[in-house]
Amino acid sequence: MKEQALICVSNDEGGRVRVRVQRAAKRNAITRGMWRSLLAALETAASDDGVRALTIEGSDGVFSAGADLQSVKTQDGTVRDEYRDLALTTLSVLEGFPRPTLALVDGPCIGAGCSLALACDVRFATTRSTFAIPALRHGIMYERQSIERLVSLVGPSQTERLLLAGIGIDGHEAERIGLVDSCTDRLEGTSREWLDEVMRVEPIAIQTMRALIKRASREHQFGKRSKR
């Protein structure tokens, strides 16, 4: 299978773009080539005025087992600059995507998979989902941008709980601490209902509201930092 085929893109009639990570043999572990393909898919969708929303999904009962360690590390064990740069660029583009983004998590969501979900506006998960960020166990420092996103969702103490020991949590626990917005047994139906409501609103109103929300989030985080 060609690497480009490991990121699969499809379009719904209503203007929803579905981006799937599809590498079942490696539990959807993300290679450098997959980051490139994902970045290209995001840039193409962002330039299409017909796109109303975008979902990031896994396949075969796995969201993503994380980074492909053979792609990440050099022979001496250091992280490849190209891999890090591609991942950070792609996550930044996803976070700044001009329309609503939704992560649909089913099964394991590990490491770089968590980074992918964190960069979306909203996260829905199934009761079969599990979350873990074992970067330190592999001698990898989790990137600052994803740490900031994680802290903004679950707070510093829960971030330490997840990052320092690399512990895993299930979908219900992820919902309880705010890592995901919904844990459900009907992921497709729940997400479809939310997207249908979003798509009933005029695109300019959605764009304006998202800008206000992101601005409020930045100001909230700045206020927290300034009080320390």
N, C-alpha and C positions, 0 to 999 in steps of 0.2 A: 504494500500500500504506500502510495506517495505521501510524504509528510503533509502536503497541502490539503489532503483529503481528511486529515485528522481533526480539522476545524470545519464543521459543516454548517452552512448557512441556508435558511429557508425563509420565505416570506408568506405571511397570512394575508388574506384579502383585506382585512381591516387595517393594515399598516403596521403589523407587528413583525419584527425581524427576530427569528429564533437562531441563536448561535449555539451550536453543540460541540462540546469537547468529546471526541469519539476515538478512543484508543484503548479498546477493551483489553487487549493482550497485556497492556501495562497499566491497567486500572486508571486510565486517563491521566497518567503522569505527563507533565508539560515539558516539551523540549524547546530549544531555541526556535526551531522552525515553526512550531505551533504558536509561539508568541508572535512571530512575524505574520503568520496567517491570521491570527486573531486581530492584530493591529490593522491589517489591511481590510478585514471585514468591518471593523468599527469605523474606519475612515470612509469606506464606501457607504455604509449606512448613514453616517452623519451628514454626508453630502446629498442625500436623497430626501427631498422635501415630502415625499409620500410616506416616510417612516414616522409612525406615531409613538412607538415604544420598542424596546429591545429587551429580550430575555437571554440570559446566559444559563446553559443547562449542561449536565453531564449526559451519560448514556450507560445502558446496561447496569443500572442500579448503583452507579458510582458517579459522584460529581467530579472529584479529582483526588487522586492519591498524592498530589503535590508536584513539586519539581522533579523532573527526571534527573537523578543525581549524576548520571554519566554526562549529561549536557551541562550541569551546573559546575562540577568540579574539574580542575586540572589534575594532572598526575601527582602534583605535590599537595593536593588537598585544598587549594585555595579556590575561591569562587571566580568563575570566568567573568571578566568585565562585560563581554558581549551579552551573556545571558542576563546579568543584572540590569544592564542598560535597556535591553529589549523589554524585560518584564516591567521595569519602572515606567518606561514610556507608554507601554500598553495600558497599564493600570491607571496612569494619569489621563490618558485619552478616554478610558471607560468612565472614570470619575467625572470628567468634564463633558460627557456625551450630551448633546443638546436636547434629547428627549428622555422621558423616564426610562430607567433601567431596573430590571428585576432579576435577581438570582433565584433559580429554582433548584434547590438542593435535595437530592435523593441519594442516600447512602453516604459513604465516607467523603468528607470535605477536609482535606489535610493540607497544611503548609501553604504552598502557592495557591491551592484551591481556595483556601480561606481568604487569601489576598484578593483573589478574583471576586469572591462573593462580597467582601467588604467594600470594594470599589463601586458596587451597584447602589442605587438609591434605596431599594427595598429587598429584603431577603425572606423567602418562604422556604420551609423545609418540611420533609416528611418525618413521621415518627421513627423511620428506619435510619435517619441521618445521624452521623457522628462527626464531631468537630475536634481537631487537634492541630497544634502548631509546634511540632517537635524540632524546630530549627536548631536549637542549641545542642540537642543530642547528636546532630550531624555536623557540628562545628560551624554552623552558618548563623550569622547575625540576621535576625528578621529586619526587613527594611523599615526605615523611620516612617515613611508615609503610611504603611499599613499599621504600624504601631499607633500612630496618631488616629487613624480611622477606628481602630479597635478601642482605644481609650475613650473616644467620643461616644461610642456605643455602650460599653460595659463598665467604664470607669477604670481607674488605675489599679485597684486591688484585684479585680477580676482579670485584668490584663496580665498582672504578675502571676496570678494563679495559672493562667493558660500558657504563658510564655516560659516561665522559669523552670517548671517541671515538665512541660509538654504534655500535660494530662489531656485525656479525651473526655468529652461530654456528649450526651445524646441530644436529640432535637428538642425535647421538653425542657431540659436544662438550658439549652441555648436560647430558647424563647424566654425563660424565666429571667435570665440575666440581661436580655436585650440584644443578644448577638444576632438573632433572627426575629422577624416581626410576626411570624405565624408558623406554628407546627401543626400539620394537618395530615389526615389520611387520604385526602383528596386534593393533591397538589395541583393537578391540572385544572380541576374545577374551581378551586379557590383563587388561583392566579388568573384564570380566565375572567372570573367575576370582577376582580379588581381592575384588570386591564380594560374590560368593557366599560366600567364606570369612568376610567381615565379618558377613554377615547370618545366619550359623550361630550367632553368639555372642549371648548375651542382651543386649538393649539397655542394661540398667542396667550391665552389665560394660563394654560399649563406652564408655558415658558416663563411668564412673569412670576407666577407663584413659586416655581422651582428656584428662580434667582433669589427671591426673598427668603426662602427657606435656607438656601446655602449661605446667604449673607448673615442671617440670624445665627446659624450654626458657627460660622467663623467668629462672629462677635462674642458669642457665648464662650467659645474656647479661649479667645483672647482675654476675656474678662476673668476667667478662671486662672489663667497664667499670671495676669497682672496682680492678683490678690495674694500670690504666693510670696 
